[in-house]
Amino acid sequence: MPNFLDRRYQGYRIAILVAAGAAAILTSRARHIAAQSPEVTVKSAPELVGSKWLNTSRPITLASRKGKVTMVEFWTFECSNCLANLAAYERWQKKYGPMGFTIIGVHTPELKAERDETRLKAFIAEKGITYPVLVDNDNKNWDRWSQEYWPAIYLVDKSGKVRAKWIGELDSMGSGGEETVAKKIEGLISE
């Protein structure tokens, strides 16, 4: 009987070890990404391109935002990490919006289904997203900003320079991203 049990559970033990190894790698990667955020090399923010915007009556340029702090957020609606950040964005927009701060979402799809504008509009309405969203189905903005990950947040200062970034979920594994980014926003507004 012991041999039967040993063979029966051997597969489970292997699966558990593989899962634990994968979790350790993912945790290490998340900590690495969090550790490198939000510091960046200060440079001019690439101008946003594209004519399809949601939640605004006209396209928005970063040049038109000079004198104000802007957050450019790359996301896609089926990304669970992107969804995890939505509540923080809403809090920031409410708190800092009266001070001239705004968020510009750049929706760059990863999956074919995310290119469906009707689904995107329904998602925005369902989640109550009120800030402007640029539809980036051709990845032009993604490429201009040298993007690699969803979600990615860039803080653009009053002079149009990228001053901070955050890659991934804000508070994944206790990384404290929401508080860190909020302090950066406050610092940029007070400059």
N, C-alpha and C positions, 0 to 999 in steps of 0.2 A: 504493500500500500504506500509506503513512503516514496518509492520510486515514481509511482503514478502521480502523486501530488507534486513532486519535484518537477517532473516533465510538464505537468499541467500549468504550473505557475511560472515556469521559466520564461515563457513568452511575455507574461505580464511584467516580470522583473526587468526584462530587456526594454520593454516599452516605457516603463517608468524611468529607467536610466537615460534613455534617449530624450524623453520629455524634459527631464531635469537638466540635461546638457543644453538642450535648445533654449530653455528658460534662462539659463545662466548666460548664454551668448546674447540673447535679446536684452537681458538686463544690462549687460556690459555695454552693448551698443547704445541703449537708451541713455545710460549714464554718460557715455562719451559724447553723444549729441547734446545732452543737457549741459555738460561741462563746457562745450565750445560755444554755447549760446549764452547771452545774446551779443557778445562782442563781435565786431566786424571791422574791416578796414574801411574807413570813411571814404566814400566816393559818391559821385552824383548818381541819383536814382535814374534808371532807364525810364524814359517816358512811356506811358501806357499807350498801346495802339489797339485799334478795333472800334467798330461802330455799333456793335450790339451791346446795349446796356440795359439792365433791369433796375428798378427802384429809383430811376432818375429820368428826367425828361430830356437830358442831353449828355453827351460824353463829357467826362471829367478828365482834365489833364493835371499832371503833377505841377506843371508850370502855373496853372491857375490857383494852386493851393499854396503858393509862396506866402510866407508869413504865418502859416498854420502847420500844425503837426498832423501827419497822415500815417495811417497804418495800411500797408498793402499786404493783403492776406491771400495766399494761394491755397486753393482748396478744391474739393470735388464732393458731390453730395452723397456718394456711397462709401466714403472713407470714414471709418469709425473714429479715428483719431481727430479728424476734422470736426465731427459731431461733438466730440467731448469738449471742444474749445468754445462752442457757440455761446454758452451761458456767460463765459468770461467776456467775450466780445460785446455782448449785450450790456453787461455791467459797465464796461469801459465807455461804450458809446453814450450811455445815460450820464455817467459821472463826468466825462471829459468833453463830451459834445458841446455843452454850453461855452466851453473855453476855445472853441474852434477846431477841436480834434475831430477827425472822422476816419472811418474804416472804409477801405475800398476792397471789396472781395473780387478776386480774379478766379473765376471758375474755369479750371483747366481739367477736362475729363481724363480719366485713366482708362475707363472701360467704355465700350461702345454704347451701352445703355445711358451713360452719363452725358452723351452728346445730344440727347433728346431734350430740346428746349422746353417742351410742354411739361415733362417730368421735373426739370429744373425749376420752372416757375411754380409748380405745385409744391415742391419741397420748400422753396423760399417762403411761400404763403403759409404752409403748415408750421414751419419753425419760427415764423414771425420775424424773419430777417428784414430789417428796414434800411440798412445801409446800401449804397450803390454796389452793383455786381456787374463786372465786365465779363461777357461770355467769350472765352478764349479757346473755342473749339479747334482752332488751327495751331495752337501752341505758340503763337508768335510772342506773347508776353512771357510765357514759360521759358522760351529760348533766350529772349532779351535779358532776362533776369538770371540766367544760368541755373535754373531750378532743377532739383533732383528729387525732392521729397514733398509729400502732402502731410499735414499742413505746414506751411512756412509763413512766418510773419516778419515783415520788415518795417521798421519805424523810420520814417522820413522826416527830417527836421524842417524848420521854417525856411531854410535856404535851399531845400531840395536834395540834401545829402542823406544817404542811408547811414544811420547811426547805430542801429541795433537790429538784431534778428533773433528769432526763436524757431527752431525746427522741431516739429512733432507736438505731441500733447503737452499742454502747459504744466500739468501737475502729475504727470506719469511717474509713478514710483517715488513720490515725495520730492520731486525736483524743484518745486516752488516757483514754477514759471509764471503763474498769474501774478504773484506778488512782485517778482523780479521785473516783468514787463511793465506792470503798472507804475513802478518807481521810475523806470526809464521814460515812460510817457510823461509823468509829472515833471521830471527833470527837463525834458525837451520843451514842454509847455512854458516852464518858468524861465527859459533862456531868453 
